[in-house]
């Protein structure tokens, strides 16, 4: 390859890697597999090795891919949290062994599984856990102490009074991931792609209660810094940490040769299908700390360690049928059912096909021989069609809902078909879960598990049935059925007092979130006025557009909607929106909130602004009057400064509302 061609390819690879770094590390939403990403990085390293003048100090090959988000307070690490050089063959492991032997002679290695999660640092002083942070770019991470405190296996106190900093991998078990995805699907949310992304997203929650609900765990695998104790080897340090009560790696083995190392890597690989958590490889390290110091590191990697990545496993099978599932929002999702195959140690026979476009792009027909792999070693995915067989037939998405027989439609800019029937049985449980959720009608005691049992027993067939339940209906659901039933009925009765805006949001109208529901309720004041409104009346709402107006107008125009609202009105639900405006000092003003305020939550501050006649927005524009900024403000603050929007803090805000 000539230099000019290499330069263009290196620039393209750099752009791609930076883009995928952002998606993987900072947005927890990768678009390609780990293997595909590793191949991009490997190609760039090869080009830079062949043409050294292409390598720059800010090349992705010289830096850890993440960055400290502005959502949390930055933490400069005492010891750099380095990445690892990857190997994809035993030849590369032997080459690594040769480099080590040339540098320091014969060594003993440690071999351990590479947990697929989010790397964090835990700091202890005087025996107490004082701070925890993410890796970020290796030099600067994010302070996530409050969220790490929710992980039960992290010791809050240890029997060591010196200074100690350890590195660990926060992960989500496969069972916890399965439970999370099920909850997300029931709520009509986009499910997490794999346990690693789910763990990373959970650890970066602003609300620690949400993190606590995700059942995260951790394995500690390294001593970063220690004062008050001398450790001479990696295996010895793991034993030391284990004695202190840390949850260390489940297995770690000392090996005297590369042949032993490879045997252990194969043993770990063979067992990964039976593990309750994900691994994405095995890590090989020089065990002796003094030899590590002698070898040192490159700008990005330690020279004394390497990560072996297991190749993605793909298998052929026959597609038997495509099943259609209906979600809470009415989306029809196709799922492939194929002859069972074993991937990554487990038997799989189903894979989501996403939407109609996905099926057409891959040319999938019933009866085809297809290629399936496990993305992240857990989620089966159809990679391609291997061959059309003699009995293969094109698949056509249904023209009516498979659950209720109602009409389905596809919006112009969407890839999914949707059922339009608000009373579709397949959507009902998901509707109920959304209806009773915290931000909707906020009915405590009616979680997904309880609602599922009530629907299975035939006690709830639609939303209105919630308000006809009796205490005795809960008797068989709880150990203390009478008391729990009384509490549930009390919560149901209390929900009748909620304002119209909450009820509108609870209906789960497409595109209508809590913000849009509040705008509509404030504008019309009561449900009867809203039912008699025209589409143009909704379009005239400040903050509404054509899509929002059309969505809410069409929903309220349905005969089934009007019947449901009439029933709810007869059952005593409030159908009006109170006017909570104290005075109009903020009339005509729009506030954007960013960062963490010292004493107010965003919800509290927004309520105060609205009580004075003002509005809040989620984005900064030329129409923004003030940006109310707190700690760790993000890009909204940058945009406000660029547009010349006045930025105020909580102290100034308090002066404005005196």
C-alpha positions, 0 to 999 in steps of 0.5 A: 500500500502506498503512503497516500492510500494508507493515510486516507485509510488511517484517517477513515479508521480513526474517524470510525474508531472514535465514533464507536468509542463514543457509542461504546464507552460514553453512550453505552449503545454500541453499533458493532460487535467487540470483534469488529471493533478490535479488527478496526483497531488492529488494522490502524495499528498495523498501518501506523507500524508500517508508516510511523509518520501516520501515528499522532499522540491523539491517535485512538491506538495511543489512548483508552477509548472512554472519556469522563462524562460531564454528568459526574464530578471528574476524578484524576486517577492516582494510577493510570487505568491502562487498557490491554493489548489484544491477541486473537491467536496462540501465535500472538500469545507465543510472540508475547511470551518471546518479548517478555523472555527477551526483556526479563527472562523466564517468568511465571504468569497469572491467567484469569477470565476477562470480565465483560463489564465497566472498569472502576477504581475503589479507594480506601483510607483508614479502613473505609471506602472513600471514593469510587470512579469509572476508568474514563480515558484512563487518566480522568474518570467519573465519581460514581461513589453513590452508585457504587455504594449500592453494590452489596459485594463492595466492602464499605469497611476493611481490616486494613488501615493504610491507603489502598486503591483497587481496580474492579469490573462492575458487571450484571449477571445474565439472570439480572440482565434477563430480568431487566430486559423483561421489565424494559419490554413490558414498559415498552422501553428499548431493551439493553443490548447486552449485560455490559451496556446494561451495567455501564448504563446502570452505574451512570444513573443520576438516581442511585435508587435506579442503580440499586434496582439493577442488581449490579455486582463486581469482581476486583482484579488488581491492586492499583496502589497500596501504602502500609503493606508490601505485595510482591506478586499478582496472585499474592495480591488477589489472595490479600484482597480476598482475605480483606473481604473483596469479591475477587476473580472467580478463578486465577491460576499461576502458570509456569509456561506459555503451554500451561497458559494456553491450556488454562485459556482453553479451559476458561473458554470451554466453561464460559457457557456455564458461567452466570456472567459474561466474559470476553476473553482471558487475561495473561499477566506477568505475576512478579511485580518487580519484573512488571516495573522493569518492563514498564508500559507503552502510551496505552498498554502495559508491556507485561500483560495481554488479553486473549479474545475468543473468536466469535462463534457462528453456526448454521441452522434452519429457520422454521418460522417467524413469530410476531410479538406485540409490544406496549406501544403496539409495535409488531416485532418478528422473532425467528424460531430455528432448529436448536444449536449450541453457541457459547455453551448454551442451546439457542433456538430463537432470535429477534429479527427487529423489523420488516426492513431487517428481514428484507435487507438480509433476504430472509425466507422461511426454510432458509439455512441461516447463520446465527451467532451470539452478540456479546456471548449472550444474545443470539442474532441472525447474521446472514442467509447461508442459502435458500432451500427448496422449501424456502418461502418469502415472509410477509408481515401480517396486515392485521394484529396477530393478537386482536385482529385490529388494523396495523400501520407503518408511519412514514419515517419508521421501520415498525408496524403498529397495532392501532387498537388501544384495547389489544390484549397483547398490549394490555399488561404493558399498558397497565404497567405504564399506567400504574408507574411512578411518573403516571398514576403512581399506584404503589403496590401494583408492580409488574408481578402483581399486575401479571397475576391479576390479569392471569386470574381475569380480574383485570381486562382493561384499565378501568378494571383497576378501579373496581378491584376489591381487597379480597382480590389480593388475598392470594397474591401476598402472604399478608393478603388482607393488609397488602390488599388494603394498602393497594386499594388505598393507593388506587383510590388516592390515584383518582385525585391525580391531575388530568396531565398524569392521566393523559401520560398514563394512557400511553398515547404515542409520542405523548410524554409527561411534558406534552401531557402537561402542556395539553392539560394546561392548555385545555383545563379539562377532558371535555374541552379536550375531547371537543377540540380539533386537530388545529387546536392541538397544533396551536399549543405552544411546544406542540408540533404536527406529530404530537397534535395528530397523535393525541387528536387521533387517540381522543377521537377513537370510540374506544377511548371515549368509552374508556374515559366515560367509565373512568369519569363514572368511577370518580377519576379527576378529569381537570388540571388545577391552575397552580400559578401563584403569580405570573412573574415568569410568564413568557419565560422559558427555563432550561435546567442542567446539572445537579442543584444543591437543594432542589431536584429538577422536578421541584425546580420545574414545579416552582417555575411553572407555579409562577407561569413559566415553562421549562424545556429540555433543550437550549435555543434562542427562545430560552430565557434562563439556564438554571445550572448546577454541579456537573452541567453538561453541553447545555451550559456550553450552548447557553454560553455560545448563544449568549443566554443568561446562566443562573445558579440556585442562589440567584434562582432563590432570589428570583422567587422570593 
